[in-house]
Amino acid sequence: MDQSEIFVKMGLHSWNTQIARAEQVFNSYTEAEFYKEVAPGKNRIIYLYGHFIAYHDALKETLGFGKRTFPELFSLFLQNADDKDAVVPSVAKLRELWKTVHSKLQEFFDELPIEEWFKKHNAMTDQDFENDPTRNKLSVLLNRANHIAYHIGQIKLVKPEERS
């Protein structure tokens, strides 16, 4: 295994670890708990769940895999802050969308040749990439994994109710 393969394997391991942690955390909450704020005046768990789904769906465009599957989530969960009066999809629907987005991403990741991970992503110019080739597709994946870890840390501030 050469250095490039090792780096990609490490990046995918980081992504998969954070996705698994996020799923574990989200699965620990009841539907009612999804509507709790992570701190007074801050995002609700349901908003952050939708935020991940919308952001990860957008990864398809950033990484050059195709168009977003759920573009309607953009304004609700990325363009605008959490609005308690906004109509959001149900937790059950979001769970379904989570599975769809992440299973499709996993297919793309599994099929992407190693050398492609080190190429320019679609959210930057050719000149930017020429100036800093470390801002490649793999760096996007690592940044998204860090993004998950950051928000999961926030979400864990809400302790799930004890169930018997």
C-alpha positions in Angstrom: 0.0 0.0 0.0 1.5 3.3 -1.0 1.3 6.7 0.9 -1.7 7.9 -1.1 -3.7 4.8 -0.3 -2.8 5.1 3.3 -3.9 8.7 3.4 -7.2 7.9 1.7 -7.8 4.9 4.0 -7.2 7.2 7.0 -9.5 9.8 5.7 -12.3 7.3 5.0 -11.8 5.8 8.4 -12.2 9.2 10.1 -15.4 9.9 8.1 -16.9 6.5 8.8 -16.0 6.7 12.5 -17.7 10.1 12.8 -20.8 9.0 10.8 -21.1 5.9 13.1 -20.7 8.1 16.2 -23.4 10.5 14.9 -25.8 7.7 14.2 -25.2 6.3 17.7 -25.9 9.7 19.3 -29.0 10.4 17.2 -30.3 7.0 17.8 -30.0 7.6 21.6 -32.7 10.3 21.5 -36.5 9.9 21.5 -38.5 11.8 18.9 -39.5 14.4 21.5 -35.8 14.9 22.5 -35.0 15.9 19.0 -36.8 19.2 19.6 -34.6 20.2 22.5 -32.0 22.9 22.2 -28.3 21.9 22.7 -28.0 25.0 24.9 -30.5 27.8 25.7 -31.1 29.8 22.6 -29.0 27.4 20.4 -29.8 24.9 17.7 -32.2 22.0 18.3 -31.0 18.5 17.8 -33.5 18.1 14.8 -31.9 21.1 13.2 -28.4 19.7 13.5 -29.6 16.3 12.1 -31.1 18.1 9.1 -28.0 20.2 8.8 -25.8 17.1 8.5 -28.1 15.6 5.9 -28.2 18.7 3.8 -24.5 19.4 4.0 -23.6 15.8 3.2 -26.0 15.7 0.3 -24.2 18.8 -1.0 -20.9 16.9 -0.9 -22.0 15.1 -4.1 -21.7 18.4 -5.9 -18.6 19.5 -4.2 -16.8 16.3 -4.9 -18.1 16.0 -8.4 -20.4 13.0 -7.9 -23.6 14.7 -9.2 -26.4 16.8 -8.0 -28.0 17.0 -4.6 -30.8 14.6 -4.0 -32.6 16.8 -1.6 -32.0 20.4 -2.6 -35.1 21.5 -0.7 -33.2 21.0 2.5 -30.6 23.7 1.6 -32.6 26.8 2.8 -34.0 25.1 5.8 -30.8 23.6 7.2 -27.9 25.4 5.6 -28.9 28.8 4.4 -31.0 29.8 7.5 -30.5 29.4 11.2 -32.7 27.1 13.3 -36.3 28.5 13.3 -38.6 26.9 15.8 -41.6 28.0 13.8 -40.3 26.5 10.5 -41.9 23.3 9.3 -39.2 20.6 9.3 -39.4 17.0 8.2 -40.3 14.5 10.9 -37.6 12.7 12.7 -38.7 9.5 10.9 -38.4 11.2 7.5 -35.0 12.6 8.4 -33.8 9.2 9.5 -34.8 7.9 6.0 -33.0 10.8 4.3 -29.9 10.2 6.5 -29.7 6.6 5.3 -30.3 7.6 1.6 -27.6 10.3 1.6 -25.0 8.3 3.5 -25.5 5.0 1.6 -25.1 6.9 -1.7 -22.0 8.7 -0.5 -20.5 5.4 0.6 -21.0 4.0 -2.9 -19.3 7.1 -4.4 -16.4 6.9 -1.9 -15.9 3.1 -2.5 -15.7 3.7 -6.3 -13.5 6.8 -6.3 -10.0 5.9 -7.5 -7.2 6.8 -5.0 -5.7 9.5 -7.3 -9.1 11.3 -7.6 -9.0 12.1 -3.8 -6.0 14.4 -4.4 -7.6 16.4 -7.2 -9.4 19.7 -7.1 -13.0 19.8 -5.7 -15.7 21.9 -7.2 -15.9 24.6 -4.6 -12.6 26.2 -5.6 -11.0 27.7 -8.7 -8.2 26.1 -10.7 -5.9 29.0 -9.5 -6.8 28.4 -5.8 -5.9 24.7 -6.3 -2.7 25.5 -8.1 -1.8 27.8 -5.1 -2.7 25.2 -2.5 -3.1 21.6 -3.7 -3.7 20.4 -0.2 -7.2 21.8 -0.6 -8.3 18.7 -2.5 -11.2 16.2 -2.3 -9.7 14.4 0.6 -9.3 17.6 2.6 -13.0 18.2 2.1 -13.8 14.8 3.5 -11.6 15.4 6.5 -13.1 18.8 7.1 -16.6 17.3 7.0 -15.6 14.6 9.5 -14.3 17.3 11.8 -17.6 19.2 11.3 -19.5 16.1 12.5 -17.3 15.7 15.6 -17.8 19.4 16.5 -21.6 19.3 16.3 -21.9 15.8 18.0 -20.0 17.4 20.9 -22.7 20.0 21.1 -25.5 17.5 20.8 -24.1 15.4 23.6 -24.8 18.3 25.9 -28.4 17.1 25.8 -28.6 14.1 28.0 -31.1 11.4 26.7 -33.8 10.7 29.2 -33.3 7.4 31.1 -35.5 4.7 29.8 -36.3 1.5 31.5 
